[in-house]
């Protein structure tokens, strides 16, 4: 099974991501978001950034985590190539992740989309027979 797939949506970007664990699910969601912006195979994992998130529930945790990924792109001009969820506590709804990548280099990275925000519209995290699935819509 692939880590994610893009779905048809009228104006925004929509995807489903999959994982055997919540950690793998969140990592695949981050890759789906990042690949909306750039071909991540052209991004070198040379710089480490850390993400700490605390939220109210698992949907909010995913929302806040993906917003941090978008913040790195917009505010720090940083592209992610590798994501590692180091620690996740679903009772406390906290997450600590390490992301590796590099700053945007226009001679190397062809940017595809400008992401505005994650939306709660259609967002869903659910258990499946083979693990977990998330549905996410990103406002372009």
Buried (B, 14 or more C-beta within 10 A) or exposed (E): EEBBEEEEBEEBBBBBBBBEEBBBBBBBBBBBBBBBBBEBEEBEBEBEBEBEBEBEEBBBBBBBBBBBBBEBBBEEEBBBBBBEBEEBEEEEBBBBBEBBBBEBEEEEBEEEEEBEBBBEEEBEBEEEEEBBBBBBBBEE
